[in-house]
């Protein structure tokens, strides 16, 4: 761990130990080394909804870091996979699976973008002594791809496809990631979203009502479609 320009940076080995996770504070920077696995709705549905077993019986011994990711992968002439970039996907879409997934796999670090629903930090992550890391800004897939040194294995690619398959990446100096949440359930996203929400209604004051009545148009933010 070091502190440069007031940013505390952690270089952590996977599987990450509890004492290292406990040191992470919202706003810290993290780089990872070891094996990171990807799992998102295709994997969650297959294991948790359809009851298929994990393809790796000792997953927690290899990796306790779940990356919500869509990799840019291609097959080289030698039959191995080349990873050009690893783009994080929005984690809030997977909220309904996370509690069961963490219980099943022993995952302690979740990586994605956009954060989780506010209550997930205190009701899902913190009780399981897990934290959330986020990618830094947009367009970082190629940057993160430099930290992927190889593909240890990939599962279910034939039927789930590249984006949804369960990848296991060998990584080194993999990052940077920003620590979003800590073991107490504090979250950068939740804190700043609350601050923004206090004033955002003022942005709508004085605007004309929607001119069209097409599907999905609304002047009530609670009804907006995502």
C-alpha positions in Angstrom: 0.0 0.0 0.0 1.2 3.6 -0.7 -0.2 7.1 -0.7 0.5 9.2 -3.8 -1.1 12.6 -4.2 -3.4 11.9 -1.3 -4.8 8.7 -3.1 -4.2 5.6 -1.0 -3.3 2.8 -3.4 -3.5 -0.9 -2.6 -1.8 -3.8 -4.6 -3.7 -6.9 -3.6 -3.1 -10.6 -4.3 -6.1 -12.9 -5.0 -7.7 -14.6 -3.2 -7.8 -11.4 -1.2 -7.6 -11.8 2.6 -10.1 -10.3 5.0 -7.5 -8.2 6.6 -6.6 -6.6 3.3 -10.3 -6.0 2.5 -10.8 -4.4 5.9 -8.2 -1.7 5.0 -10.1 -0.5 1.9 -11.9 2.8 2.2 -14.2 4.5 -0.3 -12.1 6.5 -2.7 -9.0 4.3 -2.4 -7.4 2.9 -5.5 -6.8 -0.9 -6.0 -4.7 -3.0 -8.4 -5.0 -6.7 -8.4 -2.8 -9.8 -9.1 -3.9 -13.4 -9.4 -7.1 -14.8 -10.9 -10.2 -12.8 -11.5 -13.4 -14.5 -12.7 -16.3 -13.1 -14.7 -19.9 -13.9 -14.0 -23.1 -12.0 -14.9 -26.7 -12.8 -15.6 -26.0 -15.8 -17.9 -23.9 -17.5 -15.3 -26.1 -16.5 -12.4 -29.2 -17.8 -14.1 -27.6 -21.0 -15.0 -26.3 -21.8 -11.6 -28.8 -20.1 -9.3 -32.0 -20.5 -11.3 -31.4 -23.6 -13.3 -29.5 -25.4 -10.6 -26.3 -26.3 -12.5 -23.2 -26.7 -10.5 -20.3 -24.4 -10.5 -17.8 -25.4 -13.2 -15.0 -24.9 -10.7 -15.6 -26.8 -7.4 -12.9 -24.9 -5.5 -13.5 -21.5 -6.9 -13.0 -19.6 -3.6 -9.5 -21.1 -3.3 -8.6 -19.7 -6.7 -10.5 -16.5 -6.8 -12.9 -14.5 -4.6 -13.2 -11.6 -7.1 -16.2 -11.4 -9.4 -15.8 -9.0 -12.4 -19.1 -7.9 -14.1 -17.5 -7.8 -17.5 -17.9 -8.3 -21.2 -14.4 -9.1 -22.7 -13.2 -8.5 -26.2 -11.8 -12.0 -26.9 -10.5 -13.7 -30.1 -8.9 -17.0 -30.8 -5.3 -17.0 -31.8 -3.7 -19.5 -34.3 -2.5 -21.6 -31.4 -6.1 -22.0 -30.1 -5.5 -19.8 -27.1 -7.7 -16.7 -26.4 -6.4 -13.2 -26.8 -8.0 -10.6 -24.7 -8.0 -7.1 -26.2 -10.1 -5.4 -23.6 -12.3 -6.1 -20.6 -15.3 -3.7 -20.3 -17.2 -3.5 -17.1 -21.0 -3.7 -17.2 -23.6 -2.1 -14.9 -23.8 -4.1 -11.7 -27.2 -2.9 -10.4 -28.9 -5.2 -13.0 -27.6 -8.3 -11.1 -28.9 -7.3 -7.6 -31.5 -10.1 -7.4 -28.7 -12.7 -7.6 -25.9 -11.2 -5.5 -26.8 -12.5 -2.0 -27.1 -16.1 -3.1 -24.1 -15.8 -5.4 -21.9 -14.5 -2.6 -23.1 -17.2 -0.2 -22.5 -19.9 -2.8 -19.1 -18.8 -4.0 -17.5 -17.0 -1.0 -16.8 -14.0 -3.3 -15.6 -11.0 -1.3 -14.9 -8.4 -4.0 -17.3 -7.5 -6.8 -16.1 -5.3 -9.6 -18.4 -3.4 -12.1 -19.5 0.0 -13.0 -22.3 2.2 -11.8 -22.6 0.8 -8.3 -25.3 -1.3 -6.7 -28.7 -0.3 -5.4 -28.2 1.7 -2.2 -29.7 -1.0 0.1 -27.4 -3.7 -1.3 -24.4 -2.2 0.4 -25.9 -2.7 3.9 -28.0 -5.7 3.4 -26.0 -7.9 0.9 -22.3 -6.8 0.8 -21.5 -5.6 4.3 -23.1 -8.6 6.1 -21.0 -10.9 4.0 -17.9 -8.8 4.5 -17.7 -8.1 0.8 -16.9 -4.8 -1.0 -17.6 -3.2 -4.4 -14.9 -1.8 -6.7 -15.8 0.3 -9.7 -13.9 1.0 -12.9 -12.6 4.5 -13.4 -14.7 6.4 -16.0 -15.7 5.1 -19.4 -13.7 3.7 -22.2 -11.3 1.9 -19.9 -11.7 -1.6 -21.4 -8.4 -1.4 -23.3 -6.5 0.0 -20.3 -7.7 -2.8 -18.1 -7.0 -5.3 -20.8 -3.3 -4.6 -20.4 -3.5 -6.2 -17.0 -4.9 -9.5 -18.3 -1.9 -11.7 -18.9 -3.8 -14.8 -20.0 -6.9 -16.9 -19.8 -6.7 -19.6 -17.2 -10.0 -21.1 -18.3 -13.4 -20.3 -19.8 -16.7 -22.1 -19.3 -20.0 -22.2 -21.2 -18.7 -20.1 -24.0 -20.3 -22.3 -26.7 -23.9 -21.7 -25.5 -23.6 -18.5 -23.5 -21.3 -16.6 -25.9 -18.2 -14.5 -25.2 -19.9 -11.8 -23.2 -21.9 -14.1 -20.9 -19.4 -17.0 -20.5 -17.5 -17.5 -17.2 -13.9 -16.4 -17.8 -11.0 -16.9 -15.5 -8.3 -14.3 -16.2 -4.7 -14.3 -14.9 -4.1 -10.7 -14.1 -1.2 -8.6 -12.9 -1.2 -4.8 -12.1 -4.9 -5.1 -13.0 -6.6 -1.8 -12.5 -6.9 1.0 -11.4 -10.2 0.4 -9.6 -11.9 2.8 -7.2 -13.1 1.4 -3.9 -16.8 2.2 -3.8 -17.9 0.5 -0.6 -16.3 -0.7 2.7 -17.1 -3.4 5.2 -19.5 -1.1 7.0 -21.6 -0.6 4.0 -20.6 3.0 3.2 -20.6 3.8 -0.5 -19.3 6.6 -2.6 -22.1 6.1 -5.1 -24.9 6.0 -2.5 -23.5 9.1 -0.7 -23.1 11.2 -3.8 -26.3 10.1 -5.4 -28.2 11.2 -2.3 -26.4 14.6 -2.5 -27.3 15.0 -6.1 -30.9 13.9 -5.6 -31.5 16.7 -3.2 -31.2 19.3 -5.9 -32.0 17.5 -9.1 -35.7 18.4 -9.1 -34.8 22.0 -9.5 -33.4 21.2 -13.0 -37.0 20.3 -14.0 -38.5 23.5 -12.7 -39.9 25.7 -15.4 -39.6 23.2 -18.2 -42.5 22.8 -20.6 -44.5 19.6 -20.4 -43.5 17.0 -23.1 -44.7 18.0 -26.5 -45.3 14.4 -27.6 -47.2 11.5 -26.0 -45.1 8.7 -27.4 -44.3 5.6 -25.3 -41.8 6.2 -22.6 -42.0 10.0 -22.5 -42.6 11.4 -19.1 -41.9 14.5 -17.0 -42.0 12.4 -13.8 -38.5 11.0 -13.1 -40.0 8.1 -11.2 -41.5 6.9 -14.4 -38.4 7.3 -16.6 -37.3 4.2 -18.5 -33.8 3.0 -18.4 
